[in-house]
């Protein structure tokens, strides 16, 4: 209850600051008024085409996240078990983590065209994050726990499923949470640059081109709400898992 009250107070503070800035600036082209943004938000959430665009953007994010998780999780496990593979993959992951998003987006646009760009850019940005999360979690496992399990079962596949994965589950959840927040930002930026049809990015591009800044703010609010929903869902799942574990231990 206390946490929810603090969150509401924080949101209220942002809204008050927005109103004060609007009174100071007094120019809707520079800073849209809160009422204008709320009206634009109402138009968006009642527009079937806009809702469909949000749905398609989320599908693109889900596809990119699943592929990134498959590769990031798989390579992270292998790197955690084989230091030679980790050394081989480290320069590649470092490049992907440090290269500017705009640079790699332009390169992909030139090489692959517009349709695949949002998927590939999102994958390239999420893969290192998930990989590092899994790899780092494995490296932080107490070696004594691994040695004890190996005394009972020395088969690599059962070690991974019954020992490594349960021990790194927290790291995996953290990586997914970070990936969802980062993924929606990267995806929308890629959609914006590629002008992907039926996408949040394209709606933002059209709003900017038509100088409809209230719509830009409204779409930004939608993106913030989506990111908050992702965080709430994963945190809820995390709390449910903790309660299940506690109840099992009590029983």
KEKE-3310 file (N, C-alpha, C; in steps of 0.2 Angstrom, whole numbers, plus 5000, padded with zeros to 4 digits):
npx = (5004:5009:5020:5013:5006:5017:5021:5010:5010:5023:5019:5009:5017:5025:5015:5011:5023:5023:5012:5016:5027:5020:5013:5023:5030:5020:5017:5011:5017:5030:5029:5016:5000:4993:4980:4977:4986:4980:4968:4972:4977:4965:4959:4968:4967:4955:4955:4954:4964:4975:4976:4978:4990:4998:4997:5003:5016:5019:5019:5030:5040:5039:5042:5056:5061:5060:5068:5080:5081:5082:5095:5103:5101:5105:5119:5124:5123:5132:5144:5146:5149:5160:5175:5183:5174:5167:5178:5179:5167:5166:5172:5163:5150:5154:5156:5143:5137:5142:5142:5134:5116:5109:5119:5120:5107:5106:5115:5109:5097:5101:5107:5098:5085:5069:5058:5063:5071:5066:5065:5078:5086:5081:5083:5098:5101:5095:5100:5114:5112:5104:5112:5123:5117:5113:5126:5134:5126:5128:5142:5142:5138:5140:5154:5155:5142:5139:5149:5144:5132:5137:5142:5131:5125:5132:5129:5128:5117:5106:5112:5112:5098:5092:5101:5109:5100:5089:5096:5100:5089:5084:5093:5089:5076:5078:5086:5076:5067:5074:5076:5063:5060:5070:5069:5056:5059:5070:5064:5053:5061:5068:5057:5052:5063:5063:5051:5040:5025:5009:5013:5019:5031:5029:5018:5022:5032:5023:5016:5026:5030:5019:5018:5011:5012:5006:5001:5013:5017:5007:5008:5020:5017:5009:5019:5026:5017:5015:5028:5028:5018:5024:5034:5027:5020:5031:5036:5026:5025:5037:5035:5025:5031:5040:5032:5026:5038:5040:5029:5030:5042:5037:5028)
npy = (4994:5006:5008:5009:5021:5030:5028:5034:5047:5051:5050:5060:5071:5073:5076:5088:5096:5096:5104:5116:5119:5121:5132:5141:5140:5141:5138:5128:5121:5119:5113:5103:5105:5097:5093:5093:5082:5072:5071:5068:5055:5049:5048:5040:5027:5024:5022:5010:5006:5011:5004:4991:4993:4995:4982:4974:4979:4975:4961:4960:4963:4953:4942:4945:4945:4932:4925:4931:4927:4913:4911:4919:4913:4900:4901:4908:4898:4888:4896:4898:4885:4882:4889:4892:4894:4905:4915:4916:4921:4933:4945:4948:4950:4961:4970:4971:4977:4989:4996:5010:5012:5018:5018:5004:5002:5010:5003:4990:4993:4997:4985:4975:4980:4987:4979:4968:4975:4981:4969:4963:4972:4974:4961:4961:4970:4965:4952:4952:4957:4947:4936:4940:4941:4927:4921:4928:4924:4911:4910:4916:4906:4896:4886:4874:4870:4865:4855:4846:4842:4835:4824:4816:4816:4815:4818:4829:4836:4834:4840:4853:4856:4852:4858:4870:4878:4881:4887:4899:4906:4918:4927:4925:4930:4944:4948:4946:4956:4968:4967:4968:4981:4988:4983:4987:5001:5001:4994:5002:5013:5008:5005:5018:5023:5015:5017:5008:5000:5000:5002:5007:5015:5021:5028:5038:5044:5050:5058:5067:5072:5079:5089:5086:5087:5084:5072:5065:5065:5058:5045:5043:5042:5030:5021:5021:5016:5003:4998:4999:4990:4978:4977:4976:4963:4954:4956:4952:4938:4934:4936:4927:4915:4915:4915:4902:4894:4897:4891:4878:4875:4877:4867)
npz = (5000:5004:4995:4983:4985:4985:4972:4965:4970:4965:4951:4951:4954:4943:4934:4939:4937:4924:4921:4926:4918:4906:4909:4910:4897:4888:4874:4863:4852:4856:4869:4872:4878:4894:4893:4879:4875:4882:4876:4863:4866:4870:4857:4850:4857:4854:4841:4829:4819:4825:4837:4831:4826:4837:4842:4832:4833:4846:4843:4835:4844:4853:4845:4841:4854:4858:4849:4852:4865:4864:4857:4865:4878:4875:4870:4881:4891:4886:4885:4899:4903:4895:4894:4883:4872:4877:4877:4863:4859:4866:4860:4849:4856:4863:4853:4849:4860:4861:4849:4841:4841:4831:4821:4817:4814:4802:4794:4793:4787:4774:4770:4771:4769:4772:4778:4787:4796:4809:4816:4816:4821:4834:4839:4839:4848:4860:4862:4867:4880:4886:4884:4892:4904:4907:4906:4916:4927:4928:4930:4943:4951:4965:4966:4974:4975:4962:4962:4971:4966:4954:4960:4962:4949:4934:4921:4908:4902:4911:4922:4917:4916:4929:4938:4934:4927:4937:4947:4940:4938:4943:4937:4924:4924:4927:4916:4906:4910:4909:4895:4889:4893:4886:4873:4868:4866:4857:4846:4842:4838:4827:4819:4817:4810:4799:4794:4796:4791:4799:4813:4829:4828:4815:4816:4826:4817:4807:4815:4819:4807:4803:4812:4824:4839:4851:4848:4847:4861:4866:4861:4866:4880:4879:4876:4888:4897:4892:4894:4908:4911:4907:4916:4928:4926:4925:4938:4945:4942:4947:4961:4963:4961:4971:4982:4980:4982:4996:5002:4999:5006:5019:5020)
capx = (5000:5014:5023:5008:5005:5023:5021:5005:5013:5028:5016:5006:5022:5027:5010:5011:5028:5021:5007:5020:5031:5016:5011:5029:5032:5014:5017:5009:5021:5036:5026:5009:4996:4991:4973:4978:4989:4975:4963:4975:4977:4959:4958:4972:4965:4948:4956:4955:4970:4981:4976:4981:4998:5001:4997:5008:5023:5021:5021:5037:5044:5039:5046:5063:5063:5060:5074:5086:5082:5085:5102:5106:5101:5109:5126:5126:5125:5138:5150:5147:5152:5166:5178:5185:5168:5166:5183:5178:5161:5166:5173:5156:5146:5157:5154:5135:5135:5145:5140:5128:5110:5108:5124:5118:5101:5107:5118:5104:5092:5105:5109:5092:5079:5064:5054:5067:5075:5064:5066:5085:5089:5079:5087:5105:5101:5093:5105:5120:5109:5102:5118:5127:5113:5114:5133:5136:5123:5132:5149:5142:5136:5145:5156:5153:5135:5140:5153:5140:5127:5140:5143:5125:5123:5138:5127:5128:5110:5103:5115:5109:5090:5091:5105:5111:5094:5086:5101:5101:5082:5083:5096:5086:5070:5081:5087:5070:5064:5078:5075:5057:5060:5075:5066:5051:5062:5074:5059:5050:5065:5069:5051:5052:5068:5061:5044:5036:5018:5006:5018:5020:5036:5027:5013:5026:5035:5018:5015:5032:5030:5013:5019:5006:5016:5001:5001:5019:5017:5002:5011:5026:5013:5007:5025:5028:5012:5017:5034:5026:5014:5029:5037:5022:5019:5036:5037:5020:5027:5042:5032:5021:5036:5043:5027:5026:5044:5040:5024:5033:5047:5033:5025)
capy = (5000:5012:5008:5011:5028:5033:5028:5038:5053:5052:5052:5067:5076:5074:5080:5095:5099:5097:5110:5122:5121:5123:5139:5145:5140:5144:5137:5121:5118:5117:5109:5102:5105:5091:5092:5091:5076:5067:5071:5064:5049:5046:5047:5034:5021:5022:5021:5003:5006:5013:4998:4986:4995:4993:4974:4972:4981:4970:4954:4960:4963:4946:4937:4947:4943:4924:4923:4933:4923:4906:4912:4922:4908:4894:4903:4909:4891:4885:4900:4897:4879:4881:4896:4894:4897:4912:4919:4917:4925:4939:4951:4949:4952:4967:4975:4972:4981:4996:5000:5014:5009:5022:5016:4997:5002:5012:4997:4985:4996:4997:4978:4970:4983:4990:4974:4964:4979:4981:4962:4961:4977:4972:4955:4962:4974:4961:4946:4953:4958:4941:4932:4942:4939:4920:4919:4930:4920:4904:4911:4917:4900:4893:4880:4869:4867:4861:4849:4841:4839:4831:4818:4812:4815:4818:4819:4837:4838:4834:4846:4860:4856:4852:4862:4876:4883:4883:4892:4905:4908:4925:4931:4925:4935:4950:4949:4947:4962:4973:4966:4970:4988:4990:4980:4991:5007:4999:4992:5008:5017:5005:5006:5025:5025:5011:5018:5001:5000:4997:5001:5013:5020:5024:5033:5043:5047:5054:5064:5072:5075:5083:5093:5085:5085:5081:5064:5062:5064:5053:5039:5042:5039:5023:5017:5021:5012:4997:4996:4998:4984:4972:4976:4973:4956:4950:4956:4948:4932:4933:4936:4921:4910:4916:4912:4895:4891:4897:4887:4871:4874:4876:4860)
capz = (5000:5005:4989:4978:4987:4983:4965:4963:4972:4959:4945:4952:4954:4936:4931:4941:4934:4917:4921:4928:4912:4901:4910:4908:4890:4884:4867:4861:4848:4860:4874:4871:4885:4896:4890:4872:4875:4885:4870:4858:4869:4869:4850:4848:4860:4851:4834:4827:4816:4830:4841:4827:4825:4844:4842:4828:4836:4852:4840:4832:4850:4855:4840:4842:4861:4858:4845:4856:4871:4862:4856:4871:4883:4873:4870:4888:4894:4883:4887:4906:4904:4891:4894:4876:4868:4880:4874:4856:4858:4869:4855:4846:4861:4865:4848:4848:4866:4861:4843:4842:4838:4825:4816:4815:4810:4795:4790:4792:4782:4768:4768:4771:4767:4778:4782:4792:4800:4816:4820:4817:4826:4841:4841:4840:4855:4866:4862:4872:4886:4888:4885:4898:4910:4908:4907:4922:4932:4928:4933:4950:4955:4970:4963:4978:4973:4956:4963:4975:4961:4950:4963:4961:4942:4930:4914:4907:4901:4918:4926:4915:4918:4936:4943:4932:4926:4943:4950:4937:4936:4945:4932:4918:4925:4927:4909:4902:4912:4905:4888:4887:4893:4881:4867:4865:4864:4851:4841:4840:4835:4821:4815:4815:4804:4793:4792:4795:4791:4804:4818:4833:4825:4809:4819:4828:4812:4804:4820:4819:4800:4802:4818:4829:4845:4856:4846:4849:4868:4868:4859:4871:4886:4878:4876:4895:4900:4890:4898:4915:4911:4906:4923:4933:4924:4927:4945:4948:4941:4952:4968:4963:4961:4978:4987:4979:4985:5003:5004:4998:5011:5025:5020)
cpx = (5004:5018:5019:5007:5011:5023:5016:5007:5018:5024:5012:5011:5024:5022:5010:5017:5027:5017:5011:5024:5026:5014:5017:5031:5026:5015:5016:5013:5028:5034:5019:5006:4994:4984:4973:4981:4984:4969:4966:4976:4971:4957:4962:4969:4958:4949:4958:4962:4976:4982:4979:4988:5001:5002:5002:5015:5024:5022:5028:5042:5045:5043:5054:5065:5064:5066:5080:5087:5085:5092:5106:5107:5106:5117:5128:5128:5131:5145:5151:5150:5159:5169:5181:5180:5167:5171:5182:5172:5161:5167:5166:5151:5148:5155:5147:5133:5137:5143:5134:5122:5109:5112:5122:5112:5102:5110:5113:5099:5095:5105:5102:5085:5075:5061:5057:5070:5073:5066:5074:5088:5087:5083:5094:5106:5100:5098:5110:5117:5107:5108:5122:5124:5114:5121:5135:5133:5126:5139:5148:5139:5141:5147:5155:5147:5135:5144:5148:5135:5131:5142:5137:5124:5129:5136:5125:5121:5106:5106:5112:5102:5089:5095:5106:5105:5090:5090:5102:5094:5081:5087:5093:5080:5073:5083:5081:5066:5067:5077:5069:5057:5064:5072:5061:5054:5066:5069:5056:5054:5067:5063:5050:5057:5066:5054:5040:5029:5015:5010:5017:5025:5033:5022:5017:5030:5030:5016:5020:5031:5024:5013:5013:5009:5012:5001:5007:5020:5012:5005:5017:5023:5011:5013:5027:5023:5014:5023:5033:5022:5019:5032:5033:5021:5024:5037:5032:5022:5032:5040:5028:5026:5039:5038:5026:5032:5043:5034:5026:5038:5043:5030:5030)
cpy = (5006:5013:5011:5019:5032:5034:5034:5046:5055:5054:5059:5072:5078:5078:5087:5099:5101:5103:5116:5124:5123:5130:5144:5146:5143:5144:5130:5117:5116:5112:5108:5102:5098:5089:5090:5084:5070:5066:5067:5057:5045:5044:5041:5028:5019:5021:5013:5002:5007:5007:4992:4987:4993:4985:4972:4973:4976:4963:4954:4960:4956:4941:4939:4944:4936:4922:4925:4929:4916:4906:4914:4917:4902:4896:4905:4903:4888:4889:4899:4890:4878:4888:4897:4897:4904:4917:4921:4922:4932:4945:4953:4952:4960:4972:4976:4977:4988:5000:5004:5011:5012:5019:5009:4997:5004:5006:4992:4987:4996:4990:4974:4973:4985:4984:4971:4969:4979:4974:4961:4966:4976:4966:4957:4966:4970:4955:4947:4954:4951:4936:4934:4940:4932:4918:4922:4926:4914:4905:4913:4912:4897:4886:4873:4866:4863:4854:4843:4838:4834:4824:4813:4811:4819:4819:4827:4839:4839:4839:4852:4861:4856:4856:4869:4881:4885:4888:4899:4908:4915:4929:4931:4930:4942:4952:4950:4954:4968:4973:4969:4978:4991:4989:4985:4998:5006:4998:4998:5013:5015:5005:5013:5026:5021:5012:5012:5002:4997:4996:5008:5018:5024:5030:5039:5047:5052:5060:5069:5076:5081:5088:5093:5083:5083:5074:5061:5061:5059:5046:5037:5039:5032:5019:5016:5016:5005:4994:4995:4991:4978:4971:4973:4966:4952:4950:4952:4940:4930:4932:4929:4915:4910:4913:4904:4891:4891:4892:4880:4870:4873:4869:4855)
cpz = (5000:4998:4983:4979:4984:4976:4962:4965:4967:4953:4945:4951:4947:4932:4933:4938:4927:4916:4922:4921:4907:4902:4909:4901:4886:4877:4866:4856:4851:4865:4874:4878:4887:4893:4883:4871:4877:4879:4864:4860:4868:4862:4848:4851:4858:4844:4832:4824:4820:4835:4838:4826:4831:4844:4838:4830:4842:4849:4838:4838:4852:4851:4841:4849:4861:4855:4849:4862:4869:4861:4862:4877:4881:4873:4877:4892:4892:4885:4895:4907:4900:4890:4887:4872:4871:4877:4867:4855:4861:4865:4852:4850:4863:4860:4848:4854:4865:4855:4844:4838:4832:4819:4813:4812:4803:4791:4788:4786:4775:4765:4767:4769:4773:4782:4788:4797:4807:4820:4821:4822:4833:4844:4843:4846:4861:4867:4867:4879:4890:4889:4891:4904:4912:4910:4914:4928:4933:4932:4941:4954:4959:4967:4967:4977:4967:4957:4967:4970:4956:4953:4962:4954:4938:4923:4913:4906:4907:4922:4924:4917:4925:4941:4940:4931:4932:4947:4947:4935:4937:4940:4926:4918:4924:4920:4905:4904:4909:4898:4886:4887:4887:4874:4864:4863:4857:4845:4838:4836:4828:4816:4813:4809:4798:4790:4791:4795:4797:4810:4823:4830:4819:4811:4822:4823:4808:4809:4820:4812:4800:4808:4822:4835:4850:4855:4848:4857:4870:4866:4864:4878:4885:4878:4884:4898:4898:4894:4905:4916:4911:4913:4928:4932:4927:4935:4948:4948:4946:4959:4968:4964:4968:4983:4986:4983:4993:5005:5004:5004:5018:5025:5020)
residu = (UNK:UNK:UNK:UNK:UNK:UNK:UNK:UNK:UNK:UNK:UNK:UNK:UNK:UNK:UNK:UNK:UNK:UNK:UNK:UNK:UNK:UNK:UNK:UNK:UNK:UNK:UNK:UNK:UNK:UNK:UNK:UNK:UNK:UNK:UNK:UNK:UNK:UNK:UNK:UNK:UNK:UNK:UNK:UNK:UNK:UNK:UNK:UNK:UNK:UNK:UNK:UNK:UNK:UNK:UNK:UNK:UNK:UNK:UNK:UNK:UNK:UNK:UNK:UNK:UNK:UNK:UNK:UNK:UNK:UNK:UNK:UNK:UNK:UNK:UNK:UNK:UNK:UNK:UNK:UNK:UNK:UNK:UNK:UNK:UNK:UNK:UNK:UNK:UNK:UNK:UNK:UNK:UNK:UNK:UNK:UNK:UNK:UNK:UNK:UNK:UNK:UNK:UNK:UNK:UNK:UNK:UNK:UNK:UNK:UNK:UNK:UNK:UNK:UNK:UNK:UNK:UNK:UNK:UNK:UNK:UNK:UNK:UNK:UNK:UNK:UNK:UNK:UNK:UNK:UNK:UNK:UNK:UNK:UNK:UNK:UNK:UNK:UNK:UNK:UNK:UNK:UNK:UNK:UNK:UNK:UNK:UNK:UNK:UNK:UNK:UNK:UNK:UNK:UNK:UNK:UNK:UNK:UNK:UNK:UNK:UNK:UNK:UNK:UNK:UNK:UNK:UNK:UNK:UNK:UNK:UNK:UNK:UNK:UNK:UNK:UNK:UNK:UNK:UNK:UNK:UNK:UNK:UNK:UNK:UNK:UNK:UNK:UNK:UNK:UNK:UNK:UNK:UNK:UNK:UNK:UNK:UNK:UNK:UNK:UNK:UNK:UNK:UNK:UNK:UNK:UNK:UNK:UNK:UNK:UNK:UNK:UNK:UNK:UNK:UNK:UNK:UNK:UNK:UNK:UNK:UNK:UNK:UNK:UNK:UNK:UNK:UNK:UNK:UNK:UNK:UNK:UNK:UNK:UNK:UNK:UNK:UNK:UNK:UNK:UNK:UNK:UNK:UNK:UNK:UNK:UNK:UNK:UNK:UNK:UNK:UNK)
# end
